[in-house]
């Protein structure tokens, strides 16, 4: 088999763990597999580099930030290849650009355009275990170093797996797989044997930190089978794959939460065509991702309120844009809240089962949790609530939908 294995920051946090990763990789190779390894920076290194940058400059350029941050993965890549060599197996370390990862020109949040994987394939055919720096690439024309954003090593691994037609992409992390919710909040949370791409995509976008959203999108688009498993045990993980009939029997697969949310409301906007388009075009041009949007129109049809949520890190930038537009269009006020959380239930079974949303709302109401905003899709229901009720909401919903791991008798 041809296998891509990705190891996150906690898996390569120090020399001992890097040696453990090398042993796991070599054991995979001993079973007759060809192996490509994708690694993140050592745990905490990226944050250290960001802090250094801000000590030098309050507003460092994004180009230089990419050059700086990409160094963290290069260190781990070289050390991992050395550790594999020390175990008697040939290994070669490649940066993202040496591996042929070509991106667009958006620094710090680049998108992969293509992967010219010839060097990877040639190295594999010559008996090497290939170790590649995740999270990074290079622009096509200018040859500028780029990074893929937080969690970008997951995306690197899945994209490389697709480019070389690997049989499996294993994402090694500090958890044993995908759980019905955060085990730190609900110790009885159950590990899922498998989950559909769609469910995983929703869970990742709604706050579950097991897989990066863009990596799931890529895996779904190119049908790359992904297994999430722990670096610290040999237990089987969770397979992320195409939906099958058995998955629809389970109404709700998981409960997610996201405290990294802020809500902005423009009050008393003129209710005429083009207002929302103007607001969200300006926000999109600032590379701010908007999540939930709600518009309410006054009874006389003359005024409207628009509320939307953004990541907390983009709050100040989005708030400035909203205030500028409010002034330009004569809105009555702009308000915001950053003490909120998004709680979501996810499951492909919702397509064929009724009453799921009602059960969620009833459960939250029963425990005195007020809902500010609601958003739905075919396979998820999300509610904005006060952040202080997050853990309570997760526990009561997990219980309401009977998701606990029941002990075998």
C-alpha positions as CSV (number, residue, x, y, z in Angstrom):
1,X,0.0,0.0,0.0
2,X,1.0,3.6,-0.5
3,X,0.3,5.5,2.8
4,X,0.5,9.1,3.7
5,X,1.0,9.7,7.5
6,X,0.6,13.2,9.0
7,X,1.9,14.0,12.5
8,X,0.7,17.1,14.3
9,X,2.6,19.4,16.7
10,X,2.0,17.3,19.8
11,X,3.2,14.2,18.1
12,X,6.6,15.8,17.3
13,X,6.8,18.0,20.4
14,X,10.3,17.0,21.3
15,X,13.2,14.7,20.3
16,X,11.7,11.7,22.1
17,X,8.4,12.0,20.3
18,X,10.1,12.5,17.0
19,X,12.0,9.3,17.6
20,X,8.7,7.6,18.4
21,X,7.2,8.9,15.2
22,X,10.2,7.5,13.3
23,X,9.7,4.1,14.8
24,X,6.0,4.1,13.8
25,X,6.8,5.2,10.3
26,X,9.5,2.5,10.0
27,X,7.1,-0.2,11.3
28,X,4.6,0.8,8.6
29,X,7.4,0.5,6.0
30,X,8.4,-2.9,7.4
31,X,5.0,-4.2,6.5
32,X,5.7,-3.6,2.8
33,X,4.2,-0.2,2.5
34,X,5.5,2.9,0.7
35,X,5.3,5.8,3.1
36,X,5.1,9.6,2.8
37,X,5.2,11.5,6.1
38,X,3.9,15.0,6.6
39,X,4.9,16.9,9.8
40,X,3.8,20.0,11.6
41,X,6.1,22.3,13.6
42,X,6.9,21.1,17.1
43,X,4.2,22.1,19.6
44,X,4.3,25.7,20.5
45,X,7.0,26.7,17.9
46,X,4.6,28.6,15.6
47,X,3.3,30.7,18.5
48,X,6.9,31.4,19.5
49,X,7.7,32.6,16.0
50,X,4.6,34.8,16.0
51,X,5.6,36.3,19.3
52,X,9.1,37.0,18.0
53,X,7.7,38.8,15.0
54,X,5.5,41.0,17.1
55,X,8.4,41.9,19.3
56,X,10.2,43.2,16.2
57,X,7.2,44.9,14.6
58,X,3.7,45.6,15.7
59,X,2.4,45.0,12.2
60,X,4.8,42.6,10.4
61,X,4.3,42.0,6.6
62,X,2.4,38.9,5.7
63,X,5.2,37.9,3.1
64,X,7.9,37.9,5.8
65,X,5.5,36.2,8.3
66,X,5.2,33.3,5.8
67,X,8.9,33.1,5.4
68,X,9.3,33.0,9.2
69,X,6.5,30.6,10.1
70,X,7.4,28.1,7.4
71,X,10.7,27.5,9.2
72,X,9.0,25.6,12.1
73,X,8.0,22.7,9.8
74,X,11.3,22.6,8.1
75,X,13.0,21.9,11.4
76,X,10.7,19.0,12.3
77,X,11.0,17.6,8.7
78,X,14.8,17.4,8.9
79,X,14.8,15.9,12.4
80,X,12.2,13.3,11.5
81,X,14.2,12.2,8.4
82,X,17.4,12.0,10.5
83,X,15.5,9.8,13.1
84,X,14.3,7.5,10.3
85,X,17.8,7.3,8.9
86,X,19.1,6.4,12.3
87,X,16.8,3.3,12.3
88,X,18.4,2.1,9.1
89,X,15.9,3.2,6.5
90,X,16.6,5.6,3.7
91,X,14.7,8.9,4.1
92,X,14.7,12.3,2.4
93,X,13.3,15.5,3.8
94,X,11.5,18.0,1.5
95,X,10.1,21.4,2.1
96,X,6.7,22.2,0.8
97,X,8.0,23.8,-2.4
98,X,10.6,21.0,-3.0
99,X,7.6,18.6,-2.8
100,X,5.9,20.6,-5.6
101,X,3.1,22.2,-3.6
102,X,2.0,25.2,-5.7
103,X,-0.3,27.8,-4.2
104,X,-2.0,31.0,-5.0
105,X,-0.5,34.3,-3.9
106,X,-2.5,35.0,-0.7
107,X,0.0,35.1,2.1
108,X,-0.8,33.4,5.4
109,X,-4.0,31.8,4.0
110,X,-2.8,30.4,0.7
111,X,-4.8,27.9,-1.3
112,X,-3.2,24.9,-3.0
113,X,-3.6,25.2,-6.8
114,X,-1.7,22.0,-7.8
115,X,1.0,19.6,-6.7
116,X,3.7,18.5,-9.1
117,X,4.6,15.3,-7.2
118,X,7.3,14.0,-9.5
119,X,10.1,14.3,-6.9
120,X,7.9,12.5,-4.3
121,X,7.1,9.7,-6.6
122,X,10.8,9.3,-7.8
123,X,12.0,9.2,-4.2
124,X,9.4,6.5,-3.3
125,X,10.4,4.4,-6.3
126,X,14.0,4.6,-5.2
127,X,13.2,3.2,-1.8
128,X,13.1,6.3,0.3
129,X,10.6,7.3,3.0
130,X,9.7,10.8,2.1
131,X,9.2,13.4,4.8
132,X,7.5,16.6,3.8
133,X,7.1,19.9,5.7
134,X,3.3,20.6,6.0
135,X,1.5,23.9,6.1
136,X,3.5,25.5,3.3
137,X,4.0,25.9,-0.5
138,X,5.3,28.3,-3.1
139,X,3.6,30.5,-5.7
140,X,3.8,29.5,-9.3
141,X,5.3,32.6,-11.0
142,X,7.0,34.6,-8.3
143,X,8.4,31.7,-6.3
144,X,7.2,33.3,-3.1
145,X,7.0,31.1,0.0
146,X,3.4,30.8,1.4
147,X,1.7,29.2,4.3
148,X,-1.8,27.6,4.3
149,X,-3.2,28.9,7.5
150,X,-3.7,27.3,10.9
151,X,-4.1,23.5,10.6
152,X,-2.6,23.6,7.1
153,X,-0.5,20.5,7.6
154,X,-3.7,18.4,7.5
155,X,-4.5,20.0,4.1
156,X,-0.9,19.3,2.9
157,X,-1.3,15.6,3.8
158,X,-4.6,15.1,2.1
159,X,-3.6,17.1,-1.0
160,X,-0.4,15.0,-1.3
161,X,-2.3,11.8,-0.8
162,X,-4.6,12.8,-3.7
163,X,-1.7,13.9,-5.9
164,X,0.2,10.5,-5.5
165,X,-3.0,8.4,-5.5
166,X,-2.3,7.0,-2.1
167,X,-4.4,4.2,-0.7
168,X,-4.8,5.9,2.7
169,X,-4.1,9.1,4.5
170,X,-3.6,8.7,8.3
171,X,-3.9,11.9,10.4
172,X,-2.0,11.2,13.7
173,X,-3.0,13.6,16.6
174,X,-3.3,13.6,20.4
175,X,-6.8,12.0,20.3
176,X,-7.8,8.5,19.4
177,X,-10.3,9.6,16.7
178,X,-13.5,11.6,16.2
179,X,-15.7,11.6,19.2
180,X,-19.4,12.4,19.6
181,X,-18.3,15.5,21.4
182,X,-15.3,16.9,23.4
183,X,-14.4,14.2,25.9
184,X,-13.0,16.9,28.2
185,X,-16.6,18.1,28.7
186,X,-18.4,14.8,28.4
187,X,-16.1,11.9,29.6
188,X,-18.7,9.4,28.3
189,X,-18.3,10.7,24.7
190,X,-18.1,7.8,22.2
191,X,-15.4,7.4,19.6
192,X,-17.0,6.9,16.1
193,X,-15.8,4.0,13.9
194,X,-16.5,6.0,10.8
195,X,-18.1,9.3,9.8
196,X,-19.1,10.7,6.4
197,X,-17.1,13.5,4.7
198,X,-20.2,15.7,5.0
199,X,-20.6,15.2,8.7
200,X,-16.9,15.6,9.4
201,X,-16.9,18.8,7.3
202,X,-19.8,20.2,9.3
203,X,-18.2,19.2,12.6
204,X,-14.8,20.7,11.6
205,X,-16.4,24.0,10.4
206,X,-18.5,24.1,13.6
207,X,-15.7,23.9,16.1
208,X,-14.4,20.3,16.3
209,X,-10.6,20.6,16.1
210,X,-9.8,17.1,15.1
211,X,-9.4,17.9,11.4
212,X,-9.0,21.2,9.6
213,X,-12.0,22.2,7.4
214,X,-10.2,22.7,4.1
215,X,-8.5,19.2,4.5
216,X,-12.0,17.6,4.8
217,X,-13.3,19.5,1.7
218,X,-10.2,18.3,-0.3
219,X,-10.7,14.7,0.9
220,X,-14.4,14.8,0.0
221,X,-13.7,16.4,-3.4
222,X,-11.0,13.9,-4.4
223,X,-12.4,10.9,-2.4
224,X,-9.3,10.4,-0.3
225,X,-10.0,7.9,2.6
226,X,-8.8,9.5,5.8
227,X,-8.2,7.9,9.2
228,X,-7.9,10.0,12.4
229,X,-5.9,8.2,15.1
230,X,-3.6,8.8,18.0
231,X,0.2,9.0,17.9
232,X,0.3,7.6,21.5
233,X,-1.6,4.3,21.1
234,X,-2.2,1.6,18.5
235,X,-6.0,1.7,18.9
236,X,-7.9,2.0,15.6
237,X,-9.1,5.5,14.8
238,X,-12.0,6.9,12.9
239,X,-12.4,6.5,9.2
240,X,-13.7,9.5,7.3
241,X,-15.2,8.3,4.1
242,X,-18.2,8.4,1.7
243,X,-21.7,8.2,3.2
244,X,-23.3,4.8,3.4
245,X,-26.8,3.6,4.3
246,X,-25.8,2.6,7.8
247,X,-24.9,6.2,8.6
248,X,-28.4,7.4,8.1
249,X,-29.7,5.2,10.9
250,X,-27.9,7.4,13.4
251,X,-29.9,10.6,13.6
252,X,-27.2,12.7,15.4
253,X,-23.5,11.8,15.1
254,X,-22.0,14.6,17.2
255,X,-22.3,17.8,19.2
256,X,-19.8,20.6,18.5
257,X,-19.1,23.9,20.1
258,X,-17.1,27.0,19.1
259,X,-16.3,29.8,21.5
260,X,-14.3,31.7,18.9
261,X,-17.3,33.6,17.7
262,X,-18.4,37.2,17.8
263,X,-21.8,38.7,16.6
264,X,-22.2,42.0,14.9
265,X,-25.6,43.6,14.4
266,X,-26.4,46.6,12.2
267,X,-29.7,48.2,13.4
268,X,-32.1,50.3,11.3
269,X,-30.6,49.8,7.9
270,X,-32.7,51.0,4.9
271,X,-34.5,47.9,3.5
272,X,-33.7,48.1,-0.2
273,X,-31.9,45.9,-2.7
274,X,-28.1,45.9,-2.5
275,X,-27.7,46.8,1.2
276,X,-26.6,43.2,2.2
277,X,-24.5,42.9,-1.0
278,X,-22.6,46.0,-0.1
279,X,-22.0,45.0,3.5
280,X,-20.8,41.4,2.8
281,X,-18.8,42.3,-0.3
282,X,-16.7,44.8,1.7
283,X,-16.3,42.1,4.4
284,X,-15.3,39.5,1.9
285,X,-12.8,41.9,0.3
286,X,-11.1,42.1,3.7
287,X,-10.7,38.2,3.7
288,X,-13.1,37.8,6.6
289,X,-15.2,34.6,6.7
290,X,-18.8,35.2,7.7
291,X,-20.6,32.3,9.3
292,X,-24.3,32.8,10.4
293,X,-26.4,35.7,8.9
294,X,-29.9,36.7,10.0
295,X,-31.9,39.6,8.6
296,X,-35.1,41.0,10.2
297,X,-37.4,43.5,8.5
298,X,-39.5,46.0,10.4
299,X,-43.3,45.7,10.2
300,X,-43.6,48.7,7.9
301,X,-40.9,47.2,5.6
302,X,-38.8,50.3,5.6
303,X,-35.9,49.3,7.9
304,X,-34.0,46.1,8.6
305,X,-31.5,44.7,11.1
306,X,-28.7,42.5,9.9
307,X,-26.8,40.2,12.3
308,X,-23.8,38.1,11.4
309,X,-21.0,36.1,13.1
310,X,-17.3,36.2,12.5
311,X,-14.2,34.7,14.2
312,X,-13.2,36.7,17.2
313,X,-9.8,37.3,15.6
314,X,-11.6,39.3,12.8
315,X,-14.0,41.2,15.1
316,X,-12.2,44.5,15.1
317,X,-11.6,44.5,11.4
318,X,-15.3,43.5,10.7
319,X,-16.6,46.0,13.2
320,X,-14.8,48.9,11.5
321,X,-16.2,47.9,8.1
322,X,-19.7,47.6,9.6
323,X,-19.5,51.0,11.2
324,X,-18.2,52.6,8.0
325,X,-21.1,51.1,6.1
326,X,-23.6,52.1,8.8
327,X,-22.4,55.7,8.6
328,X,-22.6,55.6,4.8
329,X,-26.1,54.2,4.6
330,X,-27.5,56.0,7.6
331,X,-28.1,53.0,9.9
332,X,-29.2,53.7,13.5
333,X,-26.6,51.8,15.3
334,X,-24.0,49.0,15.3
335,X,-23.6,46.7,18.3
336,X,-21.6,43.6,18.9
337,X,-21.2,40.7,21.4
338,X,-18.1,38.5,21.9
339,X,-19.4,36.6,24.9
340,X,-21.2,34.0,22.7
341,X,-20.7,30.4,21.6
342,X,-22.1,28.3,18.8
343,X,-23.6,25.0,19.7
344,X,-24.3,22.5,16.9
345,X,-25.8,19.1,16.3
346,X,-24.6,17.1,13.2
347,X,-25.8,14.0,11.5
348,X,-26.7,12.8,8.0
349,X,-29.7,11.0,9.6
350,X,-31.4,14.4,10.0
351,X,-32.3,14.1,6.3
352,X,-34.7,11.3,7.0
353,X,-35.8,11.9,10.6
354,X,-38.2,14.7,11.8
355,X,-38.3,16.6,15.0
356,X,-34.5,16.8,15.6
357,X,-34.4,20.6,15.7
358,X,-37.4,20.7,18.0
359,X,-35.7,18.3,20.4
360,X,-32.6,20.5,20.5
361,X,-34.6,23.7,21.2
362,X,-36.7,21.9,23.9
363,X,-33.6,20.6,25.6
364,X,-31.9,24.0,25.7
365,X,-35.1,25.7,26.9
366,X,-35.5,23.1,29.7
367,X,-32.1,24.1,31.1
368,X,-32.7,27.8,30.8
369,X,-30.4,28.4,27.9
370,X,-31.6,31.2,25.6
371,X,-31.1,30.9,21.8
372,X,-30.0,34.1,20.1
373,X,-29.6,32.9,16.5
374,X,-30.5,29.7,14.6
375,X,-28.9,28.3,11.4
376,X,-29.7,25.0,9.7
377,X,-28.6,22.8,6.8
378,X,-29.7,19.3,5.8
379,X,-27.4,17.7,8.3
380,X,-26.9,20.3,11.1
381,X,-28.6,22.7,13.4
382,X,-26.6,25.5,15.0
383,X,-27.6,27.9,17.8
384,X,-25.8,31.0,19.1
385,X,-26.0,31.1,23.0
386,X,-24.2,32.9,25.8
387,X,-20.7,31.5,26.1
388,X,-21.1,30.8,29.9
389,X,-23.7,28.1,29.0
390,X,-21.4,26.2,26.5
391,X,-20.4,23.2,28.6
392,X,-23.9,22.8,30.0
393,X,-25.4,22.9,26.5
394,X,-23.0,20.3,25.2
395,X,-23.7,17.9,28.1
396,X,-27.5,18.1,28.0
397,X,-27.7,17.8,24.2
398,X,-25.3,14.8,24.3
399,X,-27.5,13.2,26.8
400,X,-30.7,14.1,25.0
401,X,-29.6,12.4,21.8
402,X,-28.2,9.3,23.7
403,X,-24.7,9.6,22.3
404,X,-22.8,8.3,25.4
405,X,-20.5,5.3,25.1
406,X,-22.5,2.6,26.9
407,X,-20.4,0.1,28.7
408,X,-20.7,-3.5,27.5
409,X,-22.0,-6.1,30.0
